[in-house]
Amino acid sequence: MPTFTRDGATLHYEEHGSGFPVLLLAPGGLRSTIDAWQRAPWNPVDELAPLYRVIAMDQRNAGGGSSAPVSGSDGWDTYTADQLAVLDHAGVERAHVMGMCIGGAFIANLLRTAPDRIAAAVALQPIGLAGNRGRFHEMVEGWGREREVPEEDLAGFRDNLYGGDDVLWSVSDADVERFANPILVLMGDDEFHPQAASRTLARLAPNASLLETWKDPDSIPMAQKAVAEFLAAHTPA
């Protein structure tokens, strides 16, 4: 269970299986930890480790093994730098990436920032803006109070994440139109994961496809098969 430091941050990740790498970015909002996958409709660590080198990480200050000071200048790029640092530390030049919830916003910023590092991406119910900004602000403020983050730093951090008007939060529509990587989107349908976010990503990204039904028990086997086939189709020989 490797742990290393980067620019004052301590970053923790786990590895399972072998093969082409898959970076996992867990659900849970600002509490995005490896353990959060256990509460997902299915756990991709269990599903993917027989075929891939699965790299699952705790995001900074999420309650797992990764931590860092919180600054008002932190934002999506801070998380992206952590994620790329984990790949670097693991000796991985290129990987698939799978993310759920906030993991969808992380994926989008990875595709904007370092598309050459990503072979293919799977975004499960990405978060998005749809008349729900207040709920995201409440979430950040509750997280910050638990960690006693100074108000000025917390306000800056909150606005860097959830102060803009882009549907996918971390990137603009124009950014999405430039994504060339293959993307499979599994649609969200609730307050934090509105359909608009999934549909925007699937509609604007040139090589994206959308799976609308995937979480109910009857749909899970079909969805698992779709993800497996998608990753296999885009895994370098």
Protein Blocks (a to p, Z undefined) as FASTA:
>chain_A
ZZddeehiacddddededjddddddehijmlcfklmmmgmbdfklmmmmmmccdddddeh
ilpabdcdddfkbcfklmmmmmmmmmmmnopabdcdddehjlmmmmmmmmmmmmmlpmbd
cdehiaddehilmmmmmmmmmmmmmnopafklmmmmmmmmmmccbfklmacfklmmmpmb
dcddddddbfklgfklmmmmmmmmmkbccdfblkbmklmmmmmmmmmmmmmmmgcZZ
